[in-house]
Amino acid sequence: LVAQQSGNSDQAIEALRRIVVIERSPPEIVGALADTLGEAGRFAESADSWGELVRLRPDIADAHLNRSIMLTRDGRNVQALAAADAGLARFPNHPRLL
């Protein structure tokens, strides 16, 4: 994560991907990878990683929200709406999913 803090997102992404494989997809690392990909403008990959986190931990409301945001930024508006609807179905009172 030093690479991420120093602004080298490509190195940070590769390091996080290695950790995901080695540690068998720990949710906190999958989320960090998704965040880092999004910050690097790699919206499709970020959306996929958020989708993986939703699969692993469907109880994390912000994972649903962030997946929807990244899908929108990637231009996949129909999928973004479906992702937001899925999150809203699970968290009907979440203020940012409304």
C-alpha positions in Angstrom: 0.0 0.0 0.0 3.1 2.2 0.1 2.9 2.3 -3.7 -0.7 3.5 -3.5 0.2 6.3 -1.1 3.2 7.4 -3.2 0.9 7.7 -6.3 2.0 4.6 -8.1 -1.4 3.1 -8.6 -0.2 0.4 -11.1 2.2 -1.1 -8.6 -0.5 -0.8 -5.8 -3.0 -2.6 -8.1 -0.6 -5.4 -8.9 0.3 -5.8 -5.2 -3.3 -5.9 -4.2 -4.1 -8.5 -6.9 -1.3 -10.7 -5.6 -2.7 -10.4 -2.1 -6.2 -11.3 -3.3 -4.9 -14.5 -4.8 -2.6 -15.5 -2.0 -5.1 -14.7 0.8 -8.1 -16.1 -1.2 -10.1 -12.9 -1.6 -10.2 -11.2 1.8 -13.1 -8.7 1.6 -11.0 -5.8 2.9 -8.4 -6.3 0.2 -10.9 -6.8 -2.5 -12.5 -3.5 -1.5 -9.1 -1.8 -1.4 -8.4 -3.1 -4.9 -11.7 -1.9 -6.2 -11.1 1.5 -4.6 -7.6 1.8 -6.1 -8.8 0.7 -9.6 -11.6 3.4 -9.4 -9.1 6.1 -8.3 -6.9 5.1 -11.3 -9.8 5.6 -13.7 -10.1 1.9 -14.4 -13.8 1.9 -13.9 -14.7 -1.5 -15.6 -12.1 -3.3 -13.5 -13.3 -1.5 -10.4 -16.9 -2.4 -11.0 -15.9 -6.0 -11.4 -14.0 -5.9 -8.1 -16.9 -4.3 -6.3 -19.1 -7.0 -7.8 -16.7 -9.6 -6.3 -17.0 -7.9 -3.0 -20.8 -7.9 -3.3 -20.6 -11.7 -4.0 -18.3 -12.3 -1.0 -20.1 -9.9 1.4 -23.6 -9.0 0.3 -24.1 -7.4 3.7 -21.9 -4.4 2.9 -24.2 -1.7 1.6 -21.4 0.5 0.3 -20.1 -2.3 -1.9 -23.5 -2.2 -3.8 -23.4 1.5 -4.0 -19.8 1.7 -5.2 -20.4 -1.0 -7.8 -23.3 1.0 -9.2 -21.2 4.2 -9.3 -18.3 2.5 -11.1 -20.7 0.9 -13.6 -22.1 4.3 -14.3 -18.7 5.8 -14.8 -17.9 2.9 -17.2 -21.0 3.8 -19.2 -23.0 0.7 -18.3 -26.0 2.5 -17.1 -28.5 -0.4 -17.3 -26.2 -2.6 -15.2 -25.6 0.3 -12.8 -29.3 0.7 -12.2 -29.7 -3.0 -11.7 -26.8 -3.0 -9.2 -28.4 -0.1 -7.3 -31.8 -1.8 -7.3 -30.2 -5.0 -5.9 -28.5 -3.0 -3.2 -31.7 -1.1 -2.4 -33.7 -4.4 -2.2 -31.2 -5.5 0.4 -30.9 -2.2 2.2 -34.2 -0.3 1.6 -33.4 2.6 3.9 -29.8 3.2 2.8 -29.8 7.0 2.1 -27.2 6.9 -0.7 -28.9 4.0 -2.5 -32.3 5.8 -2.6 
